[in-house]
């Protein structure tokens, strides 16, 4: 402990800004880790509850379930289910879910950039402290006794380098945290995109099945219109 205290004191004034930058960056990293972990858990729980309901085709119940859910999965599916209840075009549902993803992604990435920013600030403050320390050291030995110049200069340079070392000690963990947070964010975004694809596939499959069943009951052949599998061709009138 005494060695650490002496190391910090020898670095001079610039050790304090580096310490502040490291603490603030660490606080952002902890906040992001906790937020993303809780969000990941909420997403998994929501999808496990909603998936069986979607598979069964009970979209009305699914809409009710996502209303009181604040998870990212619920936000994503609520947009798709809202459009699914009013239109039958697959493209419209897909566009609605893409818009939801555009709203959700910035929320997931919020404040992550600050971790990298404070890592860079810590490094730059360390270099600045070292340069200023070296300038002061050379000025101090300029008028010193020639016999003592070498010892004084070596001691001053060693003290000045403390700020660079401390800046790197603060920056390296922050950069590791930044990459870990970015990786977890990308994984969550990827899982949401996969859920979006599964949702569209379920809607398409269930809608086509519904039309096929209706056609079988009425003894009519209902063919899809154009390239959109969700819009049936109207039945031809018989005379």
Backbone as a ProteinNet text record, in pm:
[ID]
protein_1_A
[PRIMARY]
XXXXXXXXXXXXXXXXXXXXXXXXXXXXXXXXXXXXXXXXXXXXXXXXXXXXXXXXXXXXXXXXXXXXXXXXXXXXXXXXXXXXXXXXXXXXXXXXXXXXXXXXXXXXXXXXXXXXXXXXXXXXXXXXXXXXXXXXXXXXXXXXXXXXXXXXXXXXXXXXXXXXXXXXXXXXXXXXXXXXXXXXXXXXXXXXXXXXXXXXXXXXXXXXXXXXXXXXXXXXXXXXXXXXXXXXXXXXXXX
[TERTIARY]
83	0	86.3	194.8	284.2	349.4	381.4	442.5	343.5	217.2	114.2	93.3	89.3	70.2	187.2	309.5	428.4	428.1	390.3	382.2	284.3	169.1	68.4	117.5	179.3	227.5	340.8	426.6	539	492.9	375.4	325.9	282.5	253	216.2	69.4	41.3	-95.8	-173.2	-110.5	-182.8	-233.9	-190.2	-242.8	-391	-432.5	-571.9	-670.7	-644.7	-736	-743	-630	-631.3	-717.6	-705.8	-787.3	-936.1	-971.2	-1111.3	-1162.2	-1082.3	-1122.5	-1141.8	-1052.6	-1065.2	-1189.4	-1221.4	-1339.9	-1468	-1474.5	-1594.8	-1614.2	-1506.7	-1516.6	-1557.6	-1502.8	-1541.4	-1687.5	-1739.3	-1880.5	-1970.5	-1933.2	-2009.7	-2004.6	-1888.4	-1875.4	-1963.7	-1963.2	-2046.1	-2194.4	-2234.2	-2374.7	-2418.2	-2332.4	-2366.8	-2374	-2280.6	-2282.2	-2411.7	-2449	-2569.7	-2693.1	-2700	-2815.8	-2833.7	-2726	-2734.9	-2765.6	-2710.7	-2738.8	-2886.4	-2941.8	-3083.5	-3171.6	-3131.6	-3208.6	-3204.2	-3088.4	-3074.1	-3163.7	-3167.5	-3252.3	-3400.8	-3438.1	-3578.2	-3618.6	-3528.9	-3558.5	-3581.1	-3495	-3509.1	-3641.8	-3677.3	-3803.1	-3923.3	-3921.1	-4033.2	-4050.5	-3940.7	-3949.6	-3998.3	-3953.3	-3999.7	-4150	-4204	-4347.5	-4427	-4370.8	-4444	-4437.3	-4328.5	-4309.8	-4420.7	-4458.9	-4569.5	-4701.7	-4724.5	-4848	-4846.5	-4732	-4720.6	-4733.9	-4674.8	-4683	-4827.9	-4903.3	-5044.2	-5131.9	-5077.5	-5153.4	-5245.3	-5230.7	-5315.7	-5251	-5260	-5193.3	-5260	-5388.4	-5457.7	-5403.6	-5383.2	-5325.6	-5181.5	-5106.5	-4968.6	-4963.7	-5058.8	-5064.6	-5090.8	-5174.4	-5202.4	-5080	-5002.7	-4884.9	-4774.5	-4757.3	-4647.7	-4682	-4809	-4848.8	-4782.1	-4777.4	-4719.6	-4575.9	-4509.4	-4371.1	-4278.8	-4172.5	-4080.3	-3949.8	-3943.5	-3821.9	-3808.2	-3686.9	-3662.5	-3739.3	-3752.8	-3829.7	-3975.1	-4031.6	-4171.4	-4187.8	-4092.5	-4099.7	-4095.1	-4009.2	-3995.6	-4122.5	-4172	-4288.1	-4415.9	-4422.5	-4543.9	-4568.1	-4459.9	-4473.7	-4522.8	-4464.1	-4506.3	-4647.9	-4684.2	-4818.2	-4923.2	-4886.8	-4980.8	-5015.3	-4913.9	-4938.4	-5008.5	-4971.7	-5033.7	-5183.5	-5226.5	-5367.8	-5448.3	-5382.1	-5454.4	-5432.2	-5317	-5289.3	-5243.8	-5237.8	-5196	-5073.2	-5012.1	-4894.1	-4769.8	-4692.4	-4568.4	-4470.5	-4463.1	-4369	-4398.8	-4527.7	-4563.6	-4521.9	-4540.1	-4498.9	-4347	-4276.6	-4130.4	-4077.7	-4137.4	-4094.7	-4119.3	-4233.3	-4264.7	-4162.6	-4121	-4023.1	-3883.4	-3852.8	-3725.2	-3721	-3832.8	-3840	-3821	-3880.2	-3862.6	-3715.8	-3647.6	-3505.6	-3422.8	-3461.1	-3389.4	-3406.1	-3515.8	-3537	-3467.1	-3463.1	-3407.4	-3254.3	-3192.8	-3047.2	-2973.9	-3013.4	-2945	-2959.6	-3070.7	-3087.9	-2988.6	-2961.9	-2865.7	-2722.9	-2693.1	-2557.5	-2532.7	-2634.6	-2622.6	-2511	-2429.8	-2323.8	-2206.3	-2214.6	-2101.5	-1978.1	-1997.7	-1885.1	-1806.6	-1872	-1802.6	-1693.2	-1709.4	-1605.4	-1476.6	-1488.3	-1371.2	-1315.8	-1404.5	-1360.1	-1273.5	-1318	-1241.5	-1113.9	-1111.5	-986.9	-884.1	-928.5	-838.1	-795.2	-887.9	-854	-748.6	-762.5	-663.8	-525.1	-518.4	-388.4	-328.3	-409.9	-359.4	-318.7	-393.4	-355.5	-223.3	-203	-75.6	41.2	22.6	129.1	152.7	42	55.3	130.3	96.7	166.2	314	346.8	487.5	563.4	503.9	571	594.4	489.8	505.3	608.6	608.9	707.6	848.9	867.6	1000.3	1045.9	954.4	990.1	1036.2	961.5	998.6	1131.3	1156.1	1280.4	1401.2	1391	1503.5	1527.1	1421.2	1437.8	1503.4	1472.2	1527.2	1676	1720.3	1861.9	1947.2	1883.2	1961.3	2063.3	2024.3	2113.5	2170.3	2156.9	2206.7	2356.9	2415.2	2557.9	2581.1	2681.6	2706.3	2721.5	2777.1	2796.5	2663.1	2562.5	2433.3	2329.7	2363.1	2265.2	2214.6	2305	2266.5	2169.3	2198.7	2112.4	1977.1	1976.7	1852.2	1764.9	1830.2	1755.5	1692.6	1768	1715.5	1596.3	1609.5	1500.5	1376.4	1395.5	1282.7	1211.8	1289.8	1229.1	1148.5	1201.8	1131.3	997.1	998.1	873.6	775.2	828.2	739.5	675.2	746.4	692.1	579.5	566.1	458.2	320.8	305.5	174.1	138.6	239.1	212.6	174.3	245.5	216	75.6	42.4	-89	-200.2	-174.1	-272.5	-301.1	-197	-216	-285.6	-255	-321	-471.5	-510.8	-653.2	-717.1	-641.3	-697.7	-716	-622.7	-628.6	-753.5	-786.9	-911.9	-1035.9	-1034.6	-1149.8	-1167.5	-1057.9	-1067.7	-1118.8	-1075.3	-1126	-1276.1	-1318.6	-1461.5	-1540.2	-1483.5	-1552.1	-1578	-1477	-1493.8	-1591.6	-1591.6	-1686.3	-1829.5	-1848.8	-1982.3	-2029.6	-1941.1	-1977.6	-2015.1	-1941.3	-1970.9	-2106.9	-2137.5	-2266.9	-2380.9	-2359.5	-2461.6	-2488.9	-2382.1	-2398.4	-2473	-2446.1	-2514.8	-2664.6	-2699.9	-2841.6	-2911.1	-2844.8	-2901.7	-2922.4	-2824.2	-2837.3	-2953.5	-2973.2	-3085.4	-3219	-3226.8	-3350.6	-3380.1	-3277.2	-3297.2	-3344.7	-3291.5	-3335.8	-3481.8	-3519.7	-3658.8	-3750.8	-3705.7	-3784.5	-3808.5	-3704.7	-3717.9	-3814.2	-3802.7	-3892	-4036.4	-4055.9	-4191	-4252.5	-4178.2	-4228.6	-4259.2	-4172.9	-4194.9	-4322.2	-4344.1	-4464.4	-4590.4	-4587.4	-4704.3	-4734.3	-4630.9	-4649.9	-4705.2	-4644.7	-4687.1	-4829.9	-4864.1	-4998.1	-5103.9	-5070.5	-5166.4	-5193	-5087.7	-5105.9	-5185.9	-5159.5	-5233.4	-5381.7	-5408	-5546.5	-5621.2	-5555.8	-5620.2	-5640	-5543.8	-5556.7	-5673.7	-5687	-5798.3	-5932.5	-5936.5	-6059.8	-6094	-5992.2	-6015.3	-6064.4	-6009	-6051.7	-6197.4	-6235.5	-6373.1	-6471.5	-6431.4	-6522.7	-6508.2	-6412.6	-6388.3	-6339.8	-6259.3	-6205.3	-6054.3	-5991	-5845.8	-5807.5	-5743.9	-5703.3	-5554.4	-5522.7	-5383.6	-5329.9	-5201	-5141.6	-5139.7	-5153	-5151.2	-5011.4	-4952.4	-4820.6	-4715.8	-4618.9	-4510.4	-4539	-4650.8	-4680.3	-4767.4	-4713.5	-4789.6	-4903	-4912.5	-5014.3	-5139.6	-5140.5	-5258.8	-5315.6	-5431.6	-5488.8	-5552.5	-5555.1	-5625.9	-5775.1	-5857.4	-6000.5	-6061	-6158.4	-6221	-6297.5	-6296.1	-6366.1	-6516.3	-6594.6	-6739.4	-6789.6	-6885.4	-6941.4	-7077.4	-7107.1	-7236.4	-7315.3
-120.9	0	125.7	123	239.2	265.9	157.2	172.1	238.4	195.9	252.9	400.8	434.4	573.7	659.3	607.1	682.3	699.1	591.9	598.3	706.6	714.5	813.2	954.4	970.7	1102.9	1151.7	1060.3	1100.3	1149.2	1105.8	1147.9	1292.5	1350.2	1491.1	1517.2	1640.1	1687	1603.5	1561.1	1495.9	1357.2	1304.1	1174.1	1183.8	1298.4	1314.7	1318.4	1395.7	1388.5	1248.9	1178.4	1041.9	951.4	969	888.8	916.9	1043.9	1080.6	1020.1	1030.5	974.7	823.4	756.7	612	573	647.9	617.4	641.3	754.4	785.9	683.4	650.6	549.3	413.7	379.1	253.5	252.5	367.8	376.6	353.2	411.2	386.8	239	176.1	35.2	-52.4	-26.2	-104.3	-85.3	40.1	67.8	-6.1	-8.4	-76.8	-227.9	-283.6	-426.8	-467.8	-393.8	-426.6	-410	-298.6	-271.2	-378.8	-415.1	-513.7	-652.8	-684.4	-814.6	-827.1	-722.7	-724	-728.2	-653	-651.3	-787.3	-850.8	-982.8	-1084.2	-1076.1	-1167.1	-1141	-1012.5	-977.8	-1022.2	-1006.5	-1050	-1200.7	-1275.6	-1421.2	-1464.3	-1401.7	-1436	-1400.9	-1282.6	-1240.4	-1332.9	-1369	-1454.1	-1594.2	-1646.4	-1778.3	-1778.5	-1665.5	-1656.7	-1630.1	-1549.5	-1509.8	-1613.3	-1685.6	-1777.5	-1882.4	-1949.9	-2047.7	-1982.9	-1860.2	-1790.1	-1757.2	-1714.1	-1683.2	-1808.8	-1917.6	-2043.3	-2090.8	-2068.4	-2109.6	-2019.8	-1904.3	-1813	-1719.6	-1714.9	-1627.3	-1489	-1414.1	-1284.2	-1181.5	-1196.6	-1103.3	-1113.5	-1233.9	-1252	-1202.4	-1224.3	-1176.2	-1024.5	-956.5	-810.4	-764.8	-836.5	-801.8	-824.7	-928.2	-960.7	-857	-800.9	-706.2	-565.8	-540.3	-405.2	-363.7	-453.3	-417.5	-460.2	-497.3	-546	-439.2	-404.4	-300.1	-356.7	-486.6	-545.9	-508.1	-522.4	-488.9	-581.8	-708.1	-803.2	-759.4	-716.7	-672.1	-546.8	-453.7	-333.2	-369.2	-463.8	-505	-572.6	-670.4	-746.3	-664.3	-567.4	-486	-409.5	-360.2	-289.8	-383.4	-502.7	-598.1	-647.4	-673.8	-723	-615.4	-490.3	-380.9	-370.6	-381.1	-375.7	-502.4	-616.6	-743.1	-743.8	-667.6	-662.7	-574.4	-492.5	-399.4	-426.8	-483.8	-514.1	-658.5	-707.2	-845.3	-855.6	-744.6	-747.1	-776	-873.2	-908.8	-791.4	-719.7	-607.9	-500.6	-473.5	-371.6	-413.3	-539.6	-589.6	-582.2	-619.8	-617.1	-474.8	-379.7	-239.6	-187	-222.5	-178	-231	-355.1	-412.8	-355.9	-321.2	-255	-116.7	-45.3	84.2	68.5	-37.8	-63.9	-91.8	-166.6	-194.2	-66.3	26.3	153.8	236.3	215.8	285.8	214.6	83	5.2	7.3	-2.3	-12.8	104.2	231.2	340.6	331.8	278.5	261.6	160.3	55.2	-45.5	8.5	95.6	148.7	275	323	448.7	441.3	545.7	564.4	467	375	283.1	357.6	456.5	530.3	604.6	637.7	710.8	627	495.6	409.2	424.1	417	435.1	576.6	674.1	812.9	836.4	785.7	806.2	723.3	611.2	536.2	619.4	683.7	769.8	891.2	947.6	1063.2	1026.8	909.9	865.5	854.5	796.1	781.9	917.8	1007.2	1139.7	1222.8	1211.4	1283.5	1231.5	1101	1044.9	1098.2	1104.6	1158.7	1306.8	1380.2	1522.5	1545.3	1466.4	1479.2	1448.1	1348	1312.7	1423.7	1479.9	1586.9	1709.4	1747.2	1862.6	1833.5	1708.9	1671	1676.5	1632.7	1637.4	1781.4	1867.1	2008.3	2069	2041.1	2092.9	2035.2	1908.6	1844	1907.4	1931.5	1992.4	2135.9	2206.2	2342.6	2342.6	2240.4	2234.8	2204.5	2119	2080.1	2175.8	2273	2364.6	2443.2	2482.8	2563.4	2484.7	2351.5	2269.4	2244.4	2193.2	2157.2	2047.9	2063	1962	1821.4	1807.9	1676	1612.7	1694.9	1643.8	1636.6	1689.1	1696.2	1558.8	1464.1	1331.6	1263.7	1270.5	1207	1276.2	1408.5	1483.7	1457.1	1453.1	1431.6	1291.7	1192.1	1055.2	1044.1	1106.7	1102.4	1174.6	1288.9	1367.2	1294.6	1232.2	1158.9	1040.3	971	856.7	899.7	1014.8	1065.8	1106.5	1168.1	1213.3	1095.6	984.9	868.8	801.4	833.2	774.7	805.9	926.9	963.7	881.2	854.5	769.9	629.3	575.8	441.7	436	537.3	537.6	556.3	638.9	657	527.4	448.6	319.7	220.2	226.9	138.3	164.7	288.9	322.3	291.3	312.8	299.8	154.9	67.8	-70.8	-144	-139.7	-204.9	-144.3	-12	51.6	6.1	-9.7	-57.7	-201.9	-284	-421.7	-420.3	-335.8	-325	-275	-180.2	-125.5	-234.8	-317.1	-423.2	-529.5	-559.3	-656.8	-604.5	-477.6	-418.1	-412.5	-373.8	-367.6	-505.7	-608.9	-744.6	-790.7	-761.1	-800.4	-725	-597.9	-519.6	-578.3	-613.4	-672.5	-806	-883.1	-1011.8	-991.7	-890.4	-862.5	-815.1	-728.1	-681	-798.6	-888.7	-1005.6	-1095	-1112.1	-1194.7	-1130.2	-997.5	-928.5	-942.6	-934.2	-953	-1094.6	-1192.7	-1330.2	-1347.6	-1284.7	-1291.2	-1226	-1116.5	-1050.1	-1142.6	-1214.4	-1308.4	-1421.3	-1474.1	-1582.2	-1534.6	-1411.4	-1355.1	-1346.5	-1296.8	-1285.7	-1423.3	-1519.3	-1654	-1714.6	-1692.8	-1745.5	-1682.3	-1550.5	-1481	-1530.3	-1543.4	-1589.9	-1731.6	-1819.7	-1960.5	-1975.5	-1908	-1921.3	-1859.7	-1749.1	-1685.5	-1773	-1828.1	-1917.7	-2041.4	-2094.5	-2211	-2178.5	-2056.8	-2015.8	-2007.6	-1952.2	-1942.6	-2080.4	-2169.7	-2303.6	-2378.3	-2363.5	-2427	-2371	-2239	-2175.8	-2222.3	-2232	-2277.3	-2420.6	-2504.4	-2644	-2654.6	-2573.5	-2577	-2529	-2430.1	-2372.2	-2437	-2536.9	-2603.3	-2506.2	-2407.3	-2308.1	-2308.3	-2271.8	-2261.6	-2114.9	-2079.1	-1941.3	-1930.6	-1856.3	-1840.7	-1707.2	-1702.1	-1574	-1476	-1350.9	-1243.7	-1185.8	-1189.7	-1132	-1207.1	-1131.2	-1188.6	-1187.5	-1129.3	-1116.3	-1232.9	-1324.2	-1443	-1413.4	-1290.8	-1260.5	-1200.2	-1175.6	-1118.2	-1221.2	-1278.7	-1378	-1311.7	-1385.4	-1339.6	-1355.7	-1252.6	-1267	-1375.6	-1445.1	-1555.6	-1502.2	-1577.4	-1535.3	-1558.2	-1463.1	-1474.9	-1577.5	-1655.4	-1758.6	-1714.8	-1746.7	-1707.8	-1832.8
0	0	0	78.5	83.5	-52.4	-123.2	-256	-352.1	-343	-430.7	-400	-270.3	-230.5	-278	-260.8	-304.9	-456.6	-528.5	-674	-717.9	-650	-684.3	-651.8	-538.4	-497.2	-587.2	-630.9	-716.1	-853.1	-894.8	-1025.5	-1030.8	-916.5	-912.6	-943.1	-984.5	-1004.2	-1105.4	-1215	-1324.9	-1290.8	-1176.6	-1135.3	-1097.3	-1046.9	-1002.1	-1119.4	-1225	-1340.6	-1401.9	-1405.2	-1458.8	-1371.6	-1239.5	-1147.4	-1168.4	-1184.2	-1206.3	-1338	-1444.3	-1574	-1565.3	-1493.5	-1477.8	-1400.6	-1294.2	-1213.1	-1293.5	-1363.9	-1442.4	-1554.5	-1625.9	-1730.5	-1675	-1558	-1493.9	-1454.1	-1409.8	-1372.7	-1494	-1608.8	-1731.5	-1770.6	-1755.2	-1790.7	-1701.6	-1571.8	-1479.7	-1511.6	-1537.3	-1568.9	-1693.9	-1797.1	-1922.4	-1902.1	-1825.6	-1800.6	-1730.8	-1627.7	-1551.8	-1639.5	-1713.9	-1798.6	-1904.8	-1972.8	-2080	-2026.4	-1908.3	-1848.8	-1811.9	-1750.1	-1714.5	-1839.1	-1941.9	-2066.4	-2135.7	-2135.5	-2195.6	-2124.8	-1991.6	-1914.6	-1942	-1948.8	-1976.4	-2116.8	-2213.9	-2350.9	-2357.9	-2289.1	-2291.7	-2228.8	-2116.9	-2050	-2137.1	-2199	-2283	-2403.2	-2467.4	-2585.5	-2548.8	-2436.3	-2393	-2365.3	-2319.6	-2294.4	-2421.6	-2511.7	-2631.6	-2743.4	-2752.3	-2864.6	-2874.9	-2765.5	-2778.5	-2821.7	-2776.5	-2813.9	-2962.6	-3013.2	-3155.6	-3240.5	-3195.4	-3270.1	-3279.3	-3172.8	-3173.3	-3259	-3301.4	-3386	-3309.5	-3177.6	-3096.2	-3088.6	-3197.4	-3204.3	-3112.9	-3090.1	-3002	-2859.5	-2814.1	-2680.5	-2676.4	-2783.6	-2789.3	-2779.7	-2845.2	-2836.3	-2693.4	-2623.9	-2484.1	-2395.4	-2424.7	-2343.7	-2357.8	-2478.3	-2499.5	-2451	-2423.5	-2381.7	-2250.3	-2153.1	-2024.7	-2007.3	-2116.2	-2111.8	-2168.7	-2094.2	-2140.4	-2194.3	-2219.1	-2275.1	-2422.1	-2475.5	-2615.5	-2708.1	-2670.2	-2751.6	-2761.3	-2648.8	-2648.5	-2734.1	-2726.4	-2809.6	-2957.8	-2991	-3131	-3181.3	-3105.2	-3148.9	-3144.9	-3054.8	-3045.8	-3174.9	-3236.9	-3364.6	-3474.2	-3479.9	-3580.7	-3559.6	-3434.1	-3404.4	-3428.2	-3402.3	-3426.7	-3574.6	-3659.5	-3803.7	-3850.7	-3793.3	-3832.4	-3806.2	-3704.9	-3673.4	-3766	-3846.4	-3933.6	-4082	-4117.7	-4258.3	-4270.4	-4393.3	-4415.2	-4505.2	-4535.4	-4620.8	-4537.8	-4581.2	-4511.7	-4511.2	-4624	-4633.6	-4530.2	-4505.3	-4406.9	-4266.2	-4235.2	-4103.2	-4089.3	-4194.5	-4191.5	-4173.8	-4244.8	-4232.9	-4092.1	-4033.1	-3897.2	-3797.4	-3813.5	-3721.9	-3745.7	-3869	-3896.2	-3830.7	-3833.2	-3765.9	-3615.9	-3560.2	-3417.3	-3385.1	-3471.8	-3450.9	-3455.9	-3543.3	-3551.6	-3424.2	-3352.9	-3226.5	-3111.1	-3115.6	-3005.1	-3005	-3122.5	-3131.6	-3064.9	-3088.2	-3017.5	-2865.7	-2817	-2672.9	-2617.7	-2694	-2650.1	-2651.5	-2746.8	-2762.5	-2680.9	-2611.1	-2536.9	-2432.6	-2426.9	-2327.2	-2340.8	-2435.3	-2453.4	-2502.5	-2587.3	-2643.9	-2536.9	-2425.1	-2319.1	-2253.8	-2254.1	-2196.7	-2276.4	-2408.7	-2494.6	-2483.2	-2472	-2463.5	-2339.1	-2224.2	-2100.7	-2099.4	-2171.5	-2185.8	-2262.1	-2370.2	-2447	-2367.1	-2290.2	-2207.4	-2103.6	-2042.3	-1942.2	-2003.6	-2123.2	-2189.7	-2222.5	-2276	-2315.2	-2194.2	-2086.1	-1964.9	-1909.4	-1920.1	-1875.6	-1957.4	-2089.3	-2174.8	-2148.5	-2127.3	-2098.9	-1968.5	-1866.5	-1738.9	-1751.5	-1833	-1852.4	-1923.8	-2027.6	-2102.8	-2014.8	-1940.7	-1851.6	-1743.7	-1693.9	-1593.1	-1647.7	-1772.2	-1833.4	-1855.4	-1898	-1917.5	-1784.9	-1679.1	-1547.4	-1500.7	-1531.4	-1489.4	-1557.3	-1688.1	-1760	-1713.9	-1681.5	-1631.6	-1494.1	-1413.1	-1277.2	-1278.2	-1370.3	-1371.3	-1453.6	-1519.1	-1603.7	-1522.6	-1401.4	-1318.2	-1201.2	-1206.8	-1096.6	-1112	-1005.2	-1005.4	-1108.8	-1195.5	-1298.9	-1243.1	-1124.7	-1066.1	-1026.1	-1000.2	-955.6	-1068.5	-1182.9	-1292.4	-1333.6	-1348.3	-1394.6	-1299.3	-1169	-1069.8	-1062.8	-1067.4	-1061.4	-1183.6	-1300.1	-1422.6	-1424.6	-1382.5	-1378.9	-1284.5	-1168	-1070.1	-1122.5	-1185.3	-1236	-1350.3	-1438.4	-1549.4	-1497.6	-1398.6	-1340.3	-1281	-1211.8	-1153.5	-1263.1	-1370.8	-1478.3	-1550.5	-1561	-1630.9	-1553.5	-1425	-1343.9	-1402.4	-1456.6	-1510.2	-1634.3	-1719.1	-1835.2	-1792	-1697.5	-1647.2	-1587.1	-1508.6	-1443.7	-1547.3	-1648.7	-1755.2	-1828.6	-1855.8	-1921.6	-1829.6	-1700.9	-1604.3	-1598.3	-1620.5	-1622.4	-1758.2	-1866.4	-2001.2	-2044.4	-2011.6	-2059.9	-2010.7	-1880	-1837.4	-1901.9	-1923.1	-1985.1	-2129.4	-2201.7	-2339.3	-2344.7	-2249.2	-2241.5	-2215.1	-2120.7	-2090	-2210.7	-2282.4	-2400.4	-2503.9	-2530.1	-2629.5	-2581	-2451.9	-2398.8	-2406.7	-2372.8	-2381	-2525.8	-2616.8	-2758.9	-2811.7	-2768.2	-2811	-2759.3	-2633.7	-2576.6	-2645.1	-2674.2	-2744.8	-2882.9	-2955	-3088.3	-3079.7	-2973.7	-2957.7	-2933.9	-2855.3	-2829.3	-2956.8	-3032.1	-3158.8	-3254.7	-3259.2	-3345.2	-3304.6	-3173.5	-3126.9	-3160.8	-3153.4	-3189.9	-3339	-3420.4	-3564.5	-3594.6	-3522.4	-3542.2	-3500.2	-3390.2	-3344.9	-3447.9	-3508	-3611.2	-3729.9	-3771.8	-3883.2	-3846.5	-3725.2	-3681.7	-3676	-3630.3	-3623.3	-3763	-3859.4	-3996.2	-4055.6	-4026.8	-4078.3	-4019.5	-3890.3	-3826.3	-3884.1	-3900	-3954.5	-4095.4	-4177.9	-4315.2	-4318.8	-4240.2	-4239.3	-4190.3	-4079.6	-4023.3	-4113.4	-4180.3	-4269.8	-4392.2	-4448.9	-4563.3	-4523.2	-4406.4	-4358.9	-4340.7	-4290.7	-4270.4	-4403.1	-4505	-4635.8	-4698.4	-4678	-4733.6	-4669.5	-4536.7	-4467.7	-4514.7	-4532	-4578.5	-4719.3	-4803.3	-4941.6	-4944.8	-4856.3	-4850.6	-4808.8	-4709.4	-4660.7	-4766.5	-4844.9	-4944.5	-5081.9	-5089	-5216.6	-5323	-5279.9	-5372.7	-5360.9	-5468.6	-5468.5	-5456.5	-5344.8	-5322.3	-5350.1	-5452	-5489.8	-5439.3	-5398.3	-5357.9	-5473.1	-5438.5	-5539.1	-5548	-5666.9	-5687.3	-5606.2	-5551.6	-5473.2	-5324.7	-5281.9	-5139.7	-5095.8	-5009.7	-4972.8	-4877.6	-4827.9	-4729.4	-4790.2	-4921	-4985.8	-5081.9	-5055.1	-5145.7	-5266.4	-5373.9	-5494	-5470.6	-5491	-5466.7	-5556	-5497.9	-5571	-5691.2	-5799.7	-5921.5	-5903.6	-5947.4	-5934.1	-6036.1	-5995.6	-6083.8	-6131.1	-6250.6	-6308	-6342.4
[MASK]
+++++++++++++++++++++++++++++++++++++++++++++++++++++++++++++++++++++++++++++++++++++++++++++++++++++++++++++++++++++++++++++++++++++++++++++++++++++++++++++++++++++++++++++++++++++++++++++++++++++++++++++++++++++++++++++++++++++++++++++++

